[in-house]
Structures are given as structure tokens and as C-alpha cells.
Amino acid sequence: MLEKYKDDEQIMMISGDNFLPEFKTEDSYFFSRYFPIWGWATWRRAWKKYDVAIESWELPENKERVKKMYMQRYMAKHMAKLFDDIREGRLNTWDVQWLYACLMSNGLCVLPAHNLISNIGTHGTHSEGSNQNLPTQDIYQDGDLRHPKSVEVAVAYDNAFYERNFAPRPFDLRRWIISVLIKYEFVKKIYRFLTRKKPELNKK
């Protein structure tokens, strides 16, 4: 994929993730406007567009672009909040800025038809979730790669992924408490301390 799309400015990223194993496609991969980072690659030409401060988010026209990108109102609000949190210093991360760079460049991500990456982490504040420990498959299990005939967004995949992960749900007190607590670094440190693996004592 790095070689095939190295000169295609629209392709910003390649990922090994497919969080919807039930999604079916006749090709070996497809294109998405979601950019998962568990096992990924890009090019210098794309990374040059990365801005950790996303300063251009202050421009009204970029806020309007995000609104128009998503048919789902909840997705437009979700993305806008992420970018607001970065600009206001409420979120300490790097991948949201990469997502922003890709979206502002009308970029696409190559996603495999079969999931290739499994997050095997079992401890930590981000160890829970439906995307952890997904089974993986050989991308060549059906023979040589089958390339899409055209570069188009797999809208059905994106919509299904958004619905499963970001659509509003009935209020869940436990989920809300966890989402609030994990924002505080001291809570993370306490959690790591309590769940740390204790060394085994040598028995004589």
C-alpha cells in the first residue's frame, strides 16, 4: 500500500485495523474517513500537514467544513468537541490532531477487509472497549490482493462504525463516572499502582 499510493495525495494513511469484522467487501481493502492508529503507516508528504496545535481550527470556514462532512449531527458535534478540547488544552493527545490534518486535507485511509491488528493490552485506563483483542486474519488468505476499481469512501462502513461507537446512548452512570475520572492523571497513576503486577517471591 505504501508503494501503490505513495503519489496519491488523497490517500493520507494506511491502517491495519478493521473494527467491524461483519463488514463485507469483495476487495482486499477499502477507503474510509476514519483513521485508526493501532498499526498504521503514512508518508512524509502527508505528515507535513500535521499541526499539533491545529491552529487552523480557529477559522470559521473549517468549523463549517466539519459540519458538512457528516450526515450524522452527533458525529459533527463529536468531532468539533475533540478539536475544541485540543485548542483549549483540555485533551492531551496527538492522534486527534492527525485526524484533523487528514480531514482538512480531504484525505482517506486505507482499511483492510480483514482485521490485522489486535490490541492485547489488559491493564490501564484504556483496556476496556469493544475494539480490544479482536481476532486477526491473514490479508492473503483469499489469494493475491484485490484492489478497488476506484478511490471512493466506503460510506456504509463509516456510517456503521459511527453508529456503533459514537451514536448517543441512554445515560449510563458508570460509563459517565469512568469517562470523567480517566481525564485526571492522578487517577490514572492510582489505577496503575493498584493494578500493577507484583513480583513473585522466590520459594526455597
N, C-alpha and C positions, 0 to 999 in steps of 0.2 A: 504493500500500500504506500509506503514511503517513496518508493521509486515511481510507482504508477501516477501518483498525484502530486509529485514534487513541484510541478509548474502550474498547477491548478489553484489559482488564488482563492477560489471559493471554498476549497477543502482546507479547513483550518486545523484539523485534528483527527487522529485515529485512536480508537479505544478498543480494548478487549472485552468490554462489558456488554452484556445484554440482560437487563433486569426483567425482561418479560419472556421467559422461555416458551410461553404458549404462543408467542407471535410467530406466524408462519410467513415465509417468503421463499420464492423459487431461486433467488440468488444467494450467493455466499455472504453477502453483506448488503447494507443499505445506508441511507443518509438521514441524519437526524439533526434537530436544532437543540438537542440536549447533549451535554459534553461531560460524560462521566470520567473520572480521573483514576480509577483503580486499574492501572496498567494502560498507559497511553503514550502517544508519541506525537511530535509536531515538527515543524521546520523553522529555521531561523527567520524566514520571510514572514511567518505567522507570529512568532514570538515577539518580533519587533513592535507589534501593535499592542503589546501588553503594557498597561499602566497601573501600578499597584494602588495609586490614589484615585483612579477613574475620574480625573478632573473634568472630563467632558460630560459627565452626568449632570453637571450644573446647567447645561444648555437645555432650554425648554423643548427644542425640537427632538432631542434624544429621549426625553421622557415621553413625548408623543409617539415616537417610533416604537417604544416598548409596548405602549397601549395597543398599537395597531398590529403588533406581531402575534398576539394571542387572541383566539376566538373566545377563550375562557377568561372571564373577568377576574376570577380568583388567581389565575396564573400571572396576569398583568400586575395585579396588586402584590403578589408574592415576589416577583422579580423586582419591582420598584422598591419594596421594603428592603430587600437584600442590598440593593445599590445605595439606598439611603443610609442603611446601617454602616456600610463601608465608609461612606463620605463623612459620617458623623462620628466615626471611631467606636461604634458600638459592637463591631464584629471584627475579630482579629483572625484573618484567614488570608489565603492567597488565591484560592480557586474561583471564588466569586468574581474576582477581577478578570480572570481568564475567560470565564463565561461571558462577562460583559464585553471583552475585546472581540470575542467571536460573534456575538450578536450584533454589535455595532458595525462589524465588517460584513454582515450578511453571510457569515460563514456557516459551514456544515461540518458535521462529524461523521466519520465512517464508523458504523457499528456492525459487529459480526452477527450472522444469523444464529450462531450458537454461542452461548456464553463461554468465554475463555479465561475469565478471572474469578477467583474466589477469595474473598476477604476472610481469612481464617482467624482474625482476632477474637478472643473470647473474654478479654478483660478491658476495662476502660469505659469512659463515658459514652463512646460511640459504638459499643459492642453489640447493641441490640438493634433490631430492624429486620425487615423482610428481605433485604438485599444481601445480608451476610450469609456466608457459607453456601452459596448457590453451587449446584453441580456444574462442572465444566465438561465440554466436549471437544473433540478434535475437529478443527475447522475443515480438515481434508477428509473427514470420514465418508463423504459422498463423492470423493474424487477431486479433480482439479477445481480451482476456484471458478465460480460462475459470476461474472461481472454484470452489474446492472447496465441496461442499454442506455440509460440517461441518468444525469445527476439531478435527482428530484427528492424532496423531503418525503420521508415515509410518514405522512400525516397520521395514518391510523395508529402507528406505533407511538408517536409522540402524544397523541390525544389519550391513548390508553395508559401510557406511563404517567401523564399528568393527573389523570383521574384517580389512579391508584395511590399516588404519593402525595398529591397536593390538594385534592378536592376537599372542601370543608366537610368536617365530620361532626357528629354530635359531641357536645362538650364532655371531655374525659378529664376528671380532676387529677388522676395520677399522671397522665401524659403532660398536663399543663404544669404540674409541680416539677416534674423532671426537666421539662424544657426551660423552666426558669432557673433551676438550680445549676444546670450544667453550664450556664453562662458565667458563673463565678469560678475563678481559678482556684480559690482556696477550697471550694467544694470538690473540685477535681483532685486536688492533692490529698484530701482526706479520703476520698474514694479509692485512690490508688494505694494509699497506705493500708487501708482496711482489707483490700483485696490482693495485696502483694503475696507472692508465693514465698512461704517461709522455708529456709534451708533445712534439709533433713539432717538430723544428728547421726553421727556415725555410731553404730551399735557394736559393742565389743562383747 
